[in-house]
Amino acid sequence: MVVLDGFGVGATPDCPPAEADRHTLRHVAGDGPLALPTLASLGLHRLAPDAVDEQPLRGAHGRLAPMHPGADTYLGHQELMGGLLSRVELKLMEDVGDTVRDALVAAGYRVEPLVDGQSMLLVDGVAVVHDNMEARARLNINVTASLDDIDFDALSEIGFAVRRAVNVSRVIVVGSRGYDVDDIRAHIVDRGEGQIGVDTPGLGVYNEHYQVRHLGLDFPAEQQLPTRVADAGGEVVLLGKAADVVRCEGAVRENLVPTAEVLGAAVRHLETMERGLIVANVQETDLAGHEQDRDRYLSVLQLVDAGLPDLIDRLGPEDFLFITADHGNDPTSGSSRHTREHVPLLAYGESFAAVDLGTRSSLADVGATVAELLGVEAPESGDSFAKEILCSST
């Protein structure tokens, strides 16, 4: 399963009215259709014919509508893996700031306001706890610092203390080099309605020193696809951001960001795996969206398209490939935030028919389908479409 982080194919009906024109793929394409021959042949052309050059079709294809609130990487991956999302609380720092401060003080930290009268907290003079500004409001809280001032493990400990205090989707620990607390103050963004945080792309965190840890809200991992596969004796490999946001005890994890490394690792594990599941997250699409860099986004898509044949060529008769996403991140939106969009569903295998699967009501349908194809117990949510792609091929 290849997850193109932040790759949307058109706004959902329930998106905010001001975002009804969001369409990551179409806006990356700009004035002319993109030459993405591999993705097009798997069905991407059918999802946006004006955005991608046509190729002979060999994959089942459709769209997935997110059930999770907003547009979020962690919740998107939980949904893809078949996890129910009922435990998430939607909170801003102004709602939980006192609770977070008390938890940090109890853990031995010195805590003060970053700016008087605002909700952001300064911890030990170096780390800032604030509303995440890159996803929908109330989903995530960030813990941001310069690795010139604190090492990443110590910064992560602050993140763990915040995680224990709140039930938002994610607490995201972010560190890099080349800035200080004064620079963080200079990159404060107020979105209104209480959402105040740090513009991390503008701060310059996404450089060669960038480190991140996604501390997600606990879900019953034993009822999600990866654990179902592991319990049935299969190997589970989590690559890229999936190593952070997908839970599975005993899984092989490789935290990678460069797209070529993520795809290369997927090929390497596919060559040696007898039975199991590989989940590979391509994060650089999402980073390009946050940076509002259409050209970078396009170059990452081209890199993915060029790398996929190495995976496809190694698929045996009982192997299959799914390509999807967790949310949208339109690099022309004028905002660094994720966009609430449908995501693509591309499925390929020797026994699959190139059928149109339409628009499905949950990302969880992917996890349910993979479980049925692997012959393992179904995850707690999602409707399998395995029979639609298999029966049509006979």
Secondary structure, 3 states (H helix, E strand, C coil): CEEECCCCCCECCCCCHHHCCCCHHHHHHCCCCECCHHHHHHHHHHHCCCCECCCCCCCEEEEECCCCCCCCHHHHHHHHCCCCCCCCCCCCHHHHHHHHHHHHHHCCCCEEECCCCCCCEEECCCEEEEECCCCCCCCEEEEEEECCCCCHHHHHHHHHHHHHHCCCCEEEEEEECCCCHHHHHHCEEEEECCEEEECHHHHCCCCCCCEEEEEECCCCHHHCHHHHHHHCCCEEEEECCHHHHCCCCCCEEECCCCHHHHHHHHHHHHHHCCCEEEEEEECHHHHHHHCCCHHHHHHHHHHHHHHHHHHHCCCCCCCEEEEECCCECCCCCCCCCCECECEEEEEEECCCCCCEEEEECCCHHHHHHHHHHHCCCCCCCCCCCHHHHHHCCC
